[in-house]
Amino acid sequence: MTIFSRRRLAVAVAASTALLAASACSGGDDSKGQAASDELTVMAPLFGTAPDPGGELQQAVEKQIGKKLKITWVPNAEYGDKSNVTFASDKIPDVMVVNEKGPSFLKAAEAGAFWDLTGKLDKYPNLKPDNEQRAKNSQTNGKTYGIYRDRPLLRSGIVIRKDWLAKLGLKEPQSVDDLYAIAKAFTERDPDGNGKKDTYGLIIPKWPGNYASASPYDVVETWFGAPNGWGERDGKLVPGFDTPEFLAANEWLRRWVKEGLVNPDFATLDSANWNDPFVQGKGGMIIDVNVRATQLLDLFKEKNPKDFDKVTLVGNLKGPDGEKHSYPFTGYNMVIAISKQHVRTDEQLDQVLQTLDKLESKEGSVLLANGIEGRNFKADGQYAVPINETDPKVKAIQNDVDKAFIQLGTRAGVGIGAYQPRPNDATSRAMRESFDVLMNEDLKTAVFNPALSIVAPTAVSKGQTLDTIIPDARIKYLSGAITEDQLKAQIKRWYDSGGTQIATEVNDLAAKAGG
């Protein structure tokens, strides 16, 4: 997470530190606590219909871990607010999915409501970090407050109309110069063959996140050599937007906009409609996560099952300096934290961690990410193939996996300890298998954010004021509404409005955390 707190919880915690500390030790006279309990209480996000506590999947998971589960499933849209209320209560569950850098959680954890797991996970084979970078990214100011939920560490790429490349005799890009040449050709050389100049090279939506939130702009800036969020310059950490490379990248993109190589509604296009111009034949490229390539293949297949191989995916590009600087992701999505209300001693903590270790085993991960083998799926190599799809009871199992239980997995659903859903055709399978090839290649040149684990207090307190300054100024600059000098003035405004203090805090906290 950057200091701009793009994943920060929106609602501030209402309870005082004293109340939180008291909450950590409340819960009645339960002297034996979790160590003697046959039940584990859990809170996790929900993306659909809540599972039946007596359903087949929950029973199978409980058998796997040897404990009953009492799970509070909270609709994802309400999860942030519900979490804030829970942090300030005397009813924090034993195990909880949390945003480990959210101000409310951090305040609760620092007050003693949650276990600091730093150095405590290595003896649990299914909980110990599987990647040093993920482990570092998921820390909060040098401390490990939870077990991170694995996600691909690098997913950035460029989705391109394969049929347009073929029609115009173009090769896949290797550099930013190649990309510009393709965008120019897609705009000016009638790639759809309708005799009109009505196409453009790159599709960009109105981006819902702040600076350093994996937008197409952030990816391009990284290709140009700008830091990813924060980077070291002259021995200090500085925000990536305060670098010559940031300005050079946006000057380059501004030229794209001026020359009509980008969709004219790039500042207002709803991100929910991002795929539409690509499938409709209006735009030929999207810079985004790799899974968009399979989404687009599916859309083309719906239109014409006999002719849908119209998508290709390439990885990160070489910048103007001839070097590749690849844009990575955090490698995880939130963490599973353990509260101290009933889990009070090291012995009790060990009991819970042993239970979670069983949950995140290969067998447990399969249950969480795929379901019950022989009931709702069968294994075929690396893939899970659906079976018994018309059986209502089997549909309930699949719902429980997709909408709920996968949220409890720290290694489930990303090919670690679980099967991947099998694409239905060879073209989609080949596309999916290219993801790992491109990721592993680009990880060699990944530009990680050294301040990702840092939560600067001033960034929290002044975030609403500061978070929009840079992305708003960037859009205005790209659209031609302001000059480069005015863009630089907005960068200075960020510093003058609290950014100077944030930079000091980031450097101080990074030094203390060993960063």
N, C-alpha and C positions, 0 to 999 in steps of 0.2 A: 504493500500500500504506500502510495506517495504521501507527502505531507499535505497534499490537497484533499486527502481523505475521501476518495471517490467511493469507497465502500463504507463510509462512516455511518453509523446509525443516526437517524435524523432527530430523535428525541433525547434530550439530556436526562440523565438519571436524577430523580427527585430526592432520593434519600441521602442523608449525610454519611460521611465516612464512618462515624460511630455506629450508625444503624446497620451499615453493611458489615462491619466487624462483628456486631452482635448477631446478625443473621447467620454468619458463618458458624456460630457455635450453638444456634438455637435448635429446636426440634424435639424438645422433651428429654426425659431421662433415659436415653438410649445408650447405655454404657457399652454394650457389645457392638452396636452400630452395624455397619454394612458387612463386617466380617461374618456375622452370624445370620445375615439376612438371606432368604432364598428369592428375593425380589430386587430388581434393579429398576429405578425410576429414570425416565428418559424424556427429553423434550427435543423435537426435531421438526423441520419444515415439511409441509405437505403441499403437493402440487395437483391434488384432485380429491377423489373420495377416500376418506380415512379407512384403513383396514379394519376388519373385524378382529377384535382381540382374541377371539376364539377360532380364527380362521386357520387354514392349513399352513400358510406361510409362517405366521407368528408361532404356531406350535412347533414347526420345524426349527425355527431360529432358537426358540427356548430350549428345545432338546439339544441343540448344538452347544449352547453355552451353559446348560445346567442350571438356569435360573428363570424365574418368571419375569416377564417384562411388563411394566406399567408405563405405557408411552402416551405422552401428550403430543398429539399431532396438531400443529398450528399452520393454517394456510400461509403460504409464503409471503403474500402481500401484507400480512399482519405480523410477520415474525419479528421484525425489528421492534415494534412497539410492545409486543407481548414480552420480548426478551428484556426490555428495559424495566417493565413492571416486575418481572420475575427476579431480576438481579437485586431489586430493592426490597424483596419480600423475605419471609421466613419459610418459603416453600420452594426453594431452588432444588430441582431434581438432582439425582446423583450424577447423571451424565447429560450433557447439553451441547447441541451444536451452536457455536457462537462465532461472531465476527471478533476475532481476537484483538483487533486494533480499534474496535468501536469504543468511543469514550466511556460509555456506560459500563461495558464489560471491564475495561481496563481499570476504572475506578473501583469496581467491585473486587477484582482480582488483587489489586494493590492493597485493599482493605482486608484481605484475608478470606474472601468468600470462595475462592477457587484455589486448587493446588497449583503450585509452581512445579512443573514436571521437568525442569531443566536437569539433565543428567540422569533421569529416572527411567527412561524408556529402553535403554540399550539391552536389558536382560530379557525383554519380551520380543521374540523374533518377528512377530507380525505387527508390532507397534513401533519398533525402532525405525528411525529415518532411513528411507531407501535411497535418499539422494541428499548430498550435502547442501546443494543450492536451495532445494525445497525447504530443508530444515532451517536454513538461515532466513529465507524469505518469510516463513511463517512465525518467526519469533517476534516478540514485541519489546523493543528497547532492550534486547539482549536476553530476554527470558522466554522460555517455552511454556505457554499456558494451555496447550492442547495438542492433540494428535491430529496432524493435518490430513485433510481428505485429498488424496492424489488427483491431479489433473495433468494433462500433457504439459510439459515444460516449454514447449514451443509449438505454436499452431499457426503462426502468421504465414501468409502466402498470397499469391495472385491467381484469381480464377479468370480464365480467358476463353472467349468464344473460339473453340478449336476449329470450327468450320470457317470462321472468318480468316483465321491465320492461313488455312489451306487455300482458300479462294484467292488471297492476295499474295501467296507465295512467301509468307513470312515465317521465320523461325521463332521459337520461344525465347523470351528475353533473358539475358544474363546480367545486364547492367541497367542503370537508370537511363543511359542514352538509348539503349535498345527499347526500353519501355516507352520513352517519348516518341521514338520512330513508329512504333506500333500504334500508339494513340493517334498520331498524325495520320497514319494510313487508314485507321478505322473511321476517322472523321472525314477524310477527303477523297477516299478511293472507292466509295460505294460498296462496302463489304457485303451488304445484303442483296445487291444486284437489282435494286428496284429503279435504278436510273435517277435517283434523287440524292441530294446531299442532306440527309436527315438522320445521321448517326453521329455518335461521339465515342471517344476512346474509353474514358473512365467514369464509373458511376460512384458518387459519394453521397451519403445521406446526411441529414441534419444529425450531428452526433450527440447522443444523449449524455455522454460522460464528460468529465473535465479533462484538463491537460494530463498527459501520461496515462490515458485510459484505453490504450490499444486502438485508437482511432486510425484511419488511413493516414492522417497527417503525422501522427506519432511514429508510425512505421517508416514513412518516407524520411522524416527527420533523422531517424536512427540510421537509415541507409546512407545519409549524407554525413554521418559521423557525429551527430549530436548525441549527448548522453540520453539514456533512457530514464526519464524522470529526473534523476540526479546523477552527477558524475564528478570525478575528481579533476580539478584544474588547479595548477600551481599549489598542490598540497592541500587543497580544501575542497569540500563538496559544494557544488553550485547547481542550481536548477538548470535543466537542459535548455530552457528557453533563453537563458542568458549566455548564449554562445554564438560565435559566427556561423557555425554549421546549421543551427536552427534558422537563422536569417537566410542563409543560402538555399536551404530546402524550400522555404516558403516563397522566396523570390522565384524559384523554379516552378512551383505549383501555381503561383500567380500568373505566370506566363501561360500555363495550361488553360486556366480559366479565361484569360484574355483571348486566346486563340480558339476557344470553343471546343477544347478537347475534353471538357468535363461537362456533365449534365448541368444545364443552366440553373436548375433549382437545387443545387447542391447544399445551399444553406437552409432549405426548407423541406426537402424530401423526407417524408416519414420513414424512419429506419425499418418499420414493419413492411414497407413496400420496396425495400432495397432490391429484391430479386426481379421485380416486374420489368424494368427497362432491359435487363439482360435477356430475359426469356422472350420479351416482345420484339427483340431485335433493334432496340434503340441505342444501347450501349454495349461495349464489348469487353470491359474488364472491371473487376472488383478486387480491392485490396482488403482482405479480411481473414478470418480464421479458416483453416482448411476444410472444415465440415460444410462450409457453404457450397463447396464443389459438388458434394453428393446431394445436397438439397436441390441444387439447380439441375443435376442429372435427373432426379426424380420428377421435377416439373416438366422437363422436356419429354420424359418418358410418358407422362400423363397425356401430353399433347399428341405424341406419335410413338407408340411402342416399337415401331419398326425402324425408326430413325431418330435416335436421341443422343447419339455419341457426339455431342456438340461442345463438350467442356474439357478443358485441360487445366492442370494446376501446376504452378511453378513456385519455387521457394523464394527466399529473400535475394536481393540483387546487390551487385557491386556498385559502390558509390562513385562519385567523381574522382576520388583518389585511387580508383582501381581495386580497392579492398572491399570485401564483403563485411557488413556490420548488420547482423541479423537481430530481429526484434523478438525477444522471448516473452513468455507469460510468467505468472507467479509460480505455476506448477502445483497449485492447490486451490481449494475453495473452502474457506472457513475451517474451523478446527472443532474437535470434540473435546470439551473441557470437563473436568471433574470437580464437583463442588465439595465443600467441607462441612456442610450442615450435618450430614450423617456419616460421611466418610472422613473420620477425624484423625485417625492414627496412621502411621506408616504401614502397619499390618493390614488395616482396612483398605488403604489405598492399593496395596499389593493384591488384595482379593479382587478389587474392581478391575485392575489392570490385567489380571489373569483372565477374568471374564471377557474383557474387550479383546484380549489376545486370541481367545477362541473365536470370538465373533469375526475377527479380521483374518482368520486363517483361510487357506484355499477353500475349504469346505464352507466356511461361513460366508466368504466373499461371493461364492457361487449362489448361495441362497439370497443374499442381499441384491446382487446385480442381475441374476438370471432367473432365479426361482427354484423349483424342485425338479431335478432331473428325472425324466420319465413321466412327469405330470404335465408341465407346461412347455418343456423343451427337451431336446436331445442334443448331445454334444456331437459335433462333426469337425474334428480337428480343433482349430482355434475358435470355431464359431458355435453359437447356440441357435438351433433351428426350432422354431415354434412347432408344437404338436397339440392335438386335441383342442384346436382353437374354437370350435363351436360349443364346447362344454362350458356352461355357465360357471361351474366351480373352478375350472381352469382359467377362465377369463378373470375371475376374482383374484387368483394367484398372480396373474400377470399385472393386474391393476395395482396390487399391493407392492410389487417390485417397482414398477415404473413410477408410481405416484408417491411412494413413501419410503419403503425400506432401503432403497438404494442410497438415501440420504444418510444412513447410518454407516455406510461403508467408507473406510479410509483408503482402501485399495481397490474397491469394487467399481466396475463400470468403465475402467480405463485400460483394460487389458492386463492388469496386474492381479493375478489370483482369480480371474473371472473370464468368461468367454465373451467374445464380441458378437453382437447380432449379425447374422449372415446376410449380406446384400443379396438381392434376388437374382442378379444377373452378373455376367462376367465383367461387363464394363464398370459397374459400380464396385465390384469386388477389387478390380485392379486399381480403381481410384482410391478406395479405402486403404489398400495395402501400400499405396504411394505415400500416405501420410507419414508413416514411421521412417521411410527412407529419407524424405525431405527433412523431417524433424532432426534426425540424427546427423545429417550433413550440416544443417544450419546451426545446430547447437555448438559446433566447432567455432563459430564466429559470433555467438550470442553476446549481446551487450546487456548485462544485468544491471539492475538499479541497486547501487550500494546502500541506498537509504530506504529501501522498500520496507524494512522491518521497523523503521523509526516512526514514532508518533510524537510530533512536536506539539507542546501545549498551546502555543500561539496559533498553530494551524488549526487546532480544534476550536479555540475560542473565537478566531476571526475567519474561520473557513467560509462562512456564508458571504462575507465581503470579498475575500480574496480568490475563491475558487473560480469565479467566472471571468476575472480580468483578462487572463491570457487567452483562453479559448474564444472569448468574444472579440478580442482585438485581432486574433489570427483570422477569423472569418471576415472581419471588416477589411483586413489587409488583402486577403486573397480575392475578395470581390471588387477591390479597387476603391473602396470607400475611404481608406486612409493610406498615407504614405509609409515608407519604411521608418522615417524619423518619428512619425506618430506611433508606429508600433513600438519602437524603442522607448517612447515616452510612457507607454502603457506598462512596459516592463519596469521602468523606474517607479511608476505609480504602485506597482505590486510591492516593490521593496519599501517604498515610503509608507505604505498602508499596513505594514507589519511583517513584510517579507524579510527585512533585514534581521529582525528578531528570530524569525523562523530559521533562517540560514545559520544563525549562531547556535540555536538549539539543536538543529539537525547535526551539526558538526560536533557539538559537545556530547550529545547522546550516542552518536556513532562511535566516538572515541571511547566512551565508557563501556559500550557493548562490544568493543573489540573490533569494530568495523573499520 
